[in-house]
Amino acid sequence: MAASAHLASQRIEVQEDDPVELLYGRGVTDGLPVVPPTQERVARMLAATARDPKEEIGTIGPNYGRASVEKIAINAVMAGCHPSYFPTVLAAVEAICEEQFCIHGINVTTFSASPMTIINGPVRHQIGVNCGHNAMGHGFRANATIGRALRLMIINIGGAKPHEITKATMGHPAQYTFCVGENEEDSPWEPLHVEKGFGPEQSTVTLFGGHSPLQINDHASRNAEQLALSLGWTMAGLWNHKNYPLFSDTVLVVCPEHAKTFAQDGWSKHDLRQFLYENIRRPLRELRPGVNGGEGAGVSMLRTPKKDRPPPTDDTLFPKFPKPENIVIIVAGGTAGRFSAAVQGWAGFDAGSRITTKEIQT
């Protein structure tokens, strides 16, 4: 294609029969085979956007490599993306490059944090994003390759390679790819992007610096309060069973059957957030270091007396979640099976990573 002649990236002349092995040997993969980014494939990817290939979207830490549209296209090709996914990939890169998302910290923490991509709006159907059964699992190209493209860019542009700069203690499979679409059609509530001020007709990506999802089984609760307590007390173990309050946001992925139970009792997302904040609490005596385990972090941030409140006592109740708004709720998954999931966040607020949403320009 003629557009390929204008690519600025280095060309590699392949002298062997297997370019997949060549790319693995150069250290530009995530450990799995990648699609060789030929000039023709990259040009097809670039044709899906009107943006200049030389345009710099931002920088990706920890090496703060420049994420140009062309470099993003190369990694999208290697991830296996269809060109129709490219506007979504570009919006996701814009999000991770925002200073408030703190991609540098996410990529170097020992916590095994990973960008979780949540897709909303009409683009889900346009490009085939899975929002239903197996929503966070395998089998769907859009989910698998959009999330994988971000991981490859973190490696190849950001320089975050395992056993080098990346020092995650454990890691987890979602570091290969972590992309889910909200099941807006089976949700009784307004979707995430509408909560954030976008119109239903707009399409967005929301990036969250999280860990691996914890699936929560509840097939017995038949009213909103029972179900909220079941989900909430299971979420009480996130990070650590004594980490009160969490110093991050949490994403709660509610399955459609659970969402229906809440809706039958008239609960909104706001009601669920508020209930979890007010009821998932433990007294300070149970959270002190050395009581049922040495860990006691979290509470220490609130021990210093303030003018508007007395110093805490052993009976003072501390919430698991810092504020109701620190619980992000989406609906995803299939309509059969009462399994929801919680994704704990890496360090949040001003000192860590904040959830970031960008509109997809199609």
C-alpha positions as CSV (number, residue, x, y, z in Angstrom):
1,M,0.0,0.0,0.0
2,A,1.2,3.5,-0.8
3,A,0.7,4.7,2.8
4,S,3.4,2.2,4.0
5,A,6.1,4.3,2.3
6,H,5.5,7.1,4.8
7,L,6.0,5.0,7.9
8,A,8.8,6.4,10.1
9,S,9.5,3.3,12.2
10,Q,12.6,1.1,11.7
11,R,12.3,-1.7,9.1
12,I,13.5,-5.2,9.9
13,E,14.6,-7.3,7.0
14,V,13.6,-10.9,7.9
15,Q,16.3,-13.4,6.8
16,E,14.7,-16.4,8.4
17,D,11.6,-18.5,7.7
18,D,9.8,-17.7,11.0
19,P,9.3,-13.9,11.8
20,V,7.4,-14.9,14.9
21,E,10.6,-16.4,16.4
22,L,12.5,-13.3,15.3
23,L,10.1,-11.0,17.2
24,Y,10.2,-13.2,20.3
25,G,14.0,-13.1,20.2
26,R,13.9,-9.3,20.0
27,G,11.9,-9.2,23.2
28,V,8.9,-7.4,21.8
29,T,6.2,-9.9,22.8
30,D,4.2,-10.7,25.9
31,G,5.4,-14.3,25.8
32,L,2.8,-15.4,23.3
33,P,3.3,-15.3,19.5
34,V,2.5,-11.9,17.9
35,V,1.3,-11.0,14.4
36,P,4.3,-9.7,12.4
37,P,3.7,-6.0,11.8
38,T,4.3,-5.7,8.1
39,Q,4.1,-2.4,6.4
40,E,0.9,-3.4,4.7
41,R,-0.8,-4.5,8.0
42,V,0.3,-1.3,9.8
43,A,-0.9,0.8,6.9
44,R,-4.3,-0.9,7.1
45,M,-4.5,-0.2,10.8
46,L,-3.6,3.5,10.3
47,A,-6.3,3.8,7.6
48,A,-8.9,3.3,10.3
49,T,-8.2,6.8,11.7
50,A,-7.8,10.3,10.3
51,R,-5.1,11.1,12.8
52,D,-1.6,11.8,11.6
53,P,0.7,8.7,12.2
54,K,3.3,11.1,13.6
55,E,0.9,12.5,16.2
56,E,2.1,11.8,19.7
57,I,-0.8,10.7,21.9
58,G,1.3,10.8,25.1
59,T,4.1,9.0,26.9
60,I,4.0,5.7,28.6
61,G,6.0,5.1,31.8
62,P,8.3,4.0,33.3
63,N,10.6,4.8,30.4
64,Y,8.2,7.5,29.1
65,G,8.4,6.3,25.5
66,R,6.5,8.4,23.0
67,A,3.3,6.8,22.0
68,S,2.8,8.0,18.4
69,V,-0.2,6.9,16.4
70,E,2.1,4.9,14.2
71,K,3.8,3.1,17.2
72,I,0.3,2.4,18.6
73,A,-0.7,0.9,15.3
74,I,2.3,-1.4,15.2
75,N,1.5,-2.8,18.6
76,A,-2.2,-3.1,17.7
77,V,-1.2,-5.2,14.7
78,M,1.1,-7.4,16.8
79,A,-1.8,-7.9,19.3
80,G,-4.0,-9.2,16.6
81,C,-6.4,-6.2,16.5
82,H,-8.8,-5.7,13.5
83,P,-8.4,-2.2,12.1
84,S,-12.0,-1.4,13.2
85,Y,-10.7,-1.6,16.8
86,F,-8.1,1.0,16.3
87,P,-10.1,4.1,17.4
88,T,-10.9,2.3,20.7
89,V,-7.2,1.4,21.2
90,L,-6.3,5.1,20.6
91,A,-8.8,6.3,23.2
92,A,-7.5,3.7,25.7
93,V,-3.9,4.9,25.1
94,E,-5.0,8.5,25.7
95,A,-6.4,7.4,29.0
96,I,-3.4,5.5,30.2
97,C,-1.2,8.5,29.2
98,E,-3.1,10.9,31.5
99,E,-1.0,11.9,34.4
100,Q,-3.8,11.1,36.9
101,F,-3.8,7.4,35.7
102,C,-0.2,7.0,36.8
103,I,0.8,4.3,34.4
104,H,4.4,4.6,35.7
105,G,3.4,3.5,39.1
106,I,1.1,0.7,37.8
107,N,4.0,-0.7,35.7
108,V,6.6,-0.8,38.5
109,T,4.6,-1.7,41.6
110,T,5.1,-5.1,43.2
111,F,1.3,-5.3,43.6
112,S,0.8,-6.8,40.1
113,A,-1.5,-4.0,39.0
114,S,-2.8,-4.0,35.4
115,P,-4.9,-1.6,33.3
116,M,-8.5,-2.8,33.2
117,T,-10.4,-1.5,30.1
118,I,-14.2,-1.0,30.4
119,I,-15.9,-0.2,27.1
120,N,-19.3,1.5,26.9
121,G,-21.7,2.7,24.2
122,P,-22.6,1.7,20.6
123,V,-19.0,0.8,19.7
124,R,-19.4,-2.4,21.7
125,H,-21.8,-3.8,19.0
126,Q,-19.9,-2.2,16.1
127,I,-16.7,-4.0,16.8
128,G,-18.0,-7.1,18.6
129,V,-17.0,-6.5,22.2
130,N,-18.3,-9.3,24.5
131,C,-20.4,-8.0,27.4
132,G,-22.4,-11.2,28.2
133,H,-21.5,-14.8,29.0
134,N,-17.7,-15.1,29.7
135,A,-17.4,-11.3,29.7
136,M,-14.0,-11.3,31.3
137,G,-12.8,-14.6,29.7
138,H,-11.5,-15.9,26.4
139,G,-13.1,-16.4,23.0
140,F,-13.7,-12.9,21.7
141,R,-11.2,-11.1,19.5
142,A,-12.1,-7.5,20.4
143,N,-11.8,-8.0,24.1
144,A,-8.6,-10.1,23.9
145,T,-6.7,-8.0,21.4
146,I,-7.6,-4.5,22.7
147,G,-6.4,-5.4,26.1
148,R,-3.4,-7.1,24.8
149,A,-2.5,-4.1,22.6
150,L,-2.1,-2.1,25.8
151,R,0.1,-4.7,27.4
152,L,2.4,-4.8,24.3
153,M,2.6,-1.0,24.4
154,I,3.5,-1.1,28.1
155,I,6.3,-3.4,27.2
156,N,7.5,-1.9,23.9
157,I,6.9,1.8,24.4
158,G,6.8,2.0,28.2
159,G,9.8,-0.4,28.7
160,A,8.1,-2.3,31.5
161,K,9.5,-5.8,31.0
162,P,9.2,-8.6,33.6
163,H,12.4,-9.3,35.5
164,E,13.8,-5.9,34.4
165,I,11.8,-2.8,35.4
166,T,8.6,-4.7,36.2
167,K,8.9,-6.3,39.6
168,A,5.4,-7.6,40.3
169,T,5.7,-10.2,43.0
170,M,3.1,-12.6,41.7
171,G,1.6,-11.2,38.5
172,H,-1.7,-12.7,37.2
173,P,-3.3,-13.8,33.9
174,A,-5.2,-10.5,33.4
175,Q,-1.8,-8.9,32.7
176,Y,-2.0,-10.4,29.3
177,T,-5.3,-8.7,28.6
178,F,-8.0,-7.2,30.7
179,C,-10.9,-5.8,28.7
180,V,-14.6,-6.0,29.3
181,G,-17.7,-4.4,27.9
182,E,-20.6,-3.3,30.1
183,N,-23.7,-5.3,29.5
184,E,-25.9,-2.2,29.1
185,E,-28.8,-4.1,27.6
186,D,-29.3,-6.5,30.6
187,S,-28.6,-3.8,33.2
188,P,-31.5,-2.0,35.1
189,W,-29.2,1.0,35.7
190,E,-27.6,3.7,33.6
191,P,-24.2,2.6,32.2
192,L,-20.9,3.8,33.5
193,H,-20.3,6.3,30.8
194,V,-23.6,8.0,31.3
195,E,-22.9,8.2,35.1
196,K,-19.7,10.1,34.1
197,G,-21.6,12.6,32.0
198,F,-21.5,11.2,28.5
199,G,-24.6,10.6,26.4
200,P,-25.9,7.1,25.7
201,E,-25.1,7.5,22.1
202,Q,-21.4,8.2,22.8
203,S,-18.8,5.5,23.1
204,T,-16.1,5.5,25.8
205,V,-13.2,3.5,27.3
206,T,-12.6,3.7,31.1
207,L,-9.3,2.6,32.4
208,F,-8.8,1.3,36.0
209,G,-5.6,0.3,37.6
210,G,-6.6,-3.0,39.2
211,H,-5.7,-6.5,40.2
212,S,-7.1,-9.8,39.2
213,P,-10.9,-10.2,39.6
214,L,-12.4,-12.1,42.6
215,Q,-15.5,-14.0,41.6
216,I,-18.3,-13.9,44.2
217,N,-20.9,-16.7,44.3
218,D,-24.3,-16.0,45.7
219,H,-27.2,-18.2,44.5
220,A,-29.3,-17.9,47.7
221,S,-29.9,-14.2,48.4
222,R,-33.3,-13.1,47.2
223,N,-33.5,-9.5,48.4
224,A,-31.2,-6.5,47.9
225,E,-30.0,-6.2,51.5
226,Q,-29.0,-9.9,51.8
227,L,-27.2,-9.8,48.5
228,A,-25.4,-6.6,49.3
229,L,-24.2,-8.0,52.6
230,S,-23.0,-11.2,50.9
231,L,-21.1,-9.2,48.2
232,G,-19.8,-6.7,50.7
233,W,-18.4,-9.0,53.3
234,T,-16.7,-11.0,50.6
235,M,-15.2,-7.8,49.3
236,A,-14.1,-7.1,52.9
237,G,-11.1,-9.4,52.3
238,L,-9.8,-7.4,49.3
239,W,-6.1,-6.4,49.7
240,N,-6.1,-7.7,53.2
241,H,-8.8,-8.7,55.7
242,K,-7.7,-5.9,58.0
243,N,-7.0,-3.2,55.5
244,Y,-9.7,-0.7,56.5
245,P,-10.2,1.6,54.7
246,L,-8.9,0.6,51.3
247,F,-6.6,3.2,49.8
248,S,-7.9,2.7,46.4
249,D,-11.1,2.5,44.3
250,T,-12.8,-0.9,43.7
251,V,-14.7,-2.1,40.6
252,L,-17.7,-4.2,41.4
253,V,-18.9,-6.2,38.3
254,V,-22.5,-7.2,39.0
255,C,-23.9,-10.0,36.9
256,P,-27.3,-9.4,35.4
257,E,-29.1,-11.8,37.8
258,H,-27.7,-10.0,40.8
259,A,-28.5,-6.7,39.2
260,K,-32.1,-7.8,38.7
261,T,-32.4,-8.7,42.4
262,F,-31.3,-5.2,43.4
263,A,-33.6,-3.6,40.8
264,Q,-36.6,-5.6,42.1
265,D,-36.2,-3.9,45.5
266,G,-35.8,-0.5,43.9
267,W,-32.0,-0.2,44.5
268,S,-30.0,2.1,42.3
269,K,-26.2,2.0,41.9
270,H,-26.1,4.9,44.3
271,D,-28.1,2.9,46.9
272,L,-25.8,-0.1,46.6
273,R,-22.6,2.0,46.9
274,Q,-24.0,3.8,50.0
275,F,-25.1,0.6,51.7
276,L,-21.7,-1.0,51.2
277,Y,-20.0,2.1,52.6
278,E,-22.2,2.3,55.6
279,N,-22.4,-1.4,56.5
280,I,-19.1,-3.1,55.7
281,R,-17.3,-1.8,58.8
282,R,-15.2,-3.3,61.6
283,P,-14.2,-1.9,65.0
284,L,-10.7,-0.7,65.6
285,R,-10.0,-3.4,68.1
286,E,-10.2,-6.0,65.3
287,L,-8.0,-4.0,63.0
288,R,-5.0,-3.4,65.3
289,P,-1.7,-5.0,64.2
290,G,-1.3,-8.4,65.8
291,V,-5.0,-9.1,66.2
292,N,-5.8,-12.1,63.9
293,G,-2.7,-11.3,61.9
294,G,0.1,-8.7,61.9
295,E,-1.2,-6.5,59.1
296,G,-3.0,-3.4,60.2
297,A,-2.4,-0.8,57.5
298,G,-5.1,1.5,56.4
299,V,-6.5,2.4,59.8
300,S,-3.2,4.2,60.7
301,M,-4.1,6.9,58.1
302,L,-7.2,7.9,60.2
303,R,-5.7,7.6,63.7
304,T,-4.6,11.2,64.0
305,P,-7.3,13.2,65.8
306,K,-8.9,16.0,63.9
307,K,-10.7,19.1,65.1
308,D,-14.0,17.9,63.7
309,R,-13.9,14.4,65.3
310,P,-12.7,12.8,68.5
311,P,-9.8,10.3,68.6
312,P,-10.9,6.8,67.7
313,T,-11.5,4.2,70.4
314,D,-11.6,0.4,70.2
315,D,-15.3,0.6,69.4
316,T,-14.8,3.1,66.5
317,L,-16.1,1.5,63.3
318,F,-13.9,1.9,60.2
319,P,-15.4,1.5,56.7
320,K,-13.8,-0.9,54.2
321,F,-14.4,1.6,51.4
322,P,-13.1,5.2,51.8
323,K,-16.2,6.8,50.3
324,P,-19.3,5.5,48.4
325,E,-17.9,7.0,45.2
326,N,-14.8,4.9,45.5
327,I,-16.9,1.9,44.5
328,V,-17.4,1.7,40.7
329,I,-20.3,-0.5,39.6
330,I,-20.8,-2.0,36.2
331,V,-23.0,-4.8,34.9
332,A,-21.4,-7.5,32.9
333,G,-21.6,-11.2,32.3
334,G,-24.3,-13.7,31.2
335,T,-27.9,-13.9,32.2
336,A,-27.5,-17.4,33.8
337,G,-25.5,-17.8,36.9
338,R,-25.4,-15.7,40.1
339,F,-21.7,-14.8,40.0
340,S,-20.4,-11.3,40.4
341,A,-16.8,-10.1,40.7
342,A,-14.8,-7.5,42.5
343,V,-11.5,-6.0,41.2
344,Q,-9.4,-4.3,43.8
345,G,-7.5,-1.3,42.9
346,W,-3.9,-0.3,43.2
347,A,-3.0,2.8,45.3
348,G,-5.5,5.4,44.4
349,F,-6.4,9.1,45.0
350,D,-3.7,11.8,44.5
351,A,-0.8,9.5,45.4
352,G,-1.8,6.7,43.0
353,S,-4.0,5.9,40.0
354,R,-7.3,7.5,39.3
355,I,-10.0,6.1,37.0
356,T,-9.8,7.8,33.6
357,T,-12.5,7.9,30.9
358,K,-12.0,8.9,27.3
359,E,-14.5,9.2,24.4
360,I,-13.8,7.0,21.4
361,Q,-13.7,9.1,18.2
362,T,-15.1,6.9,15.5
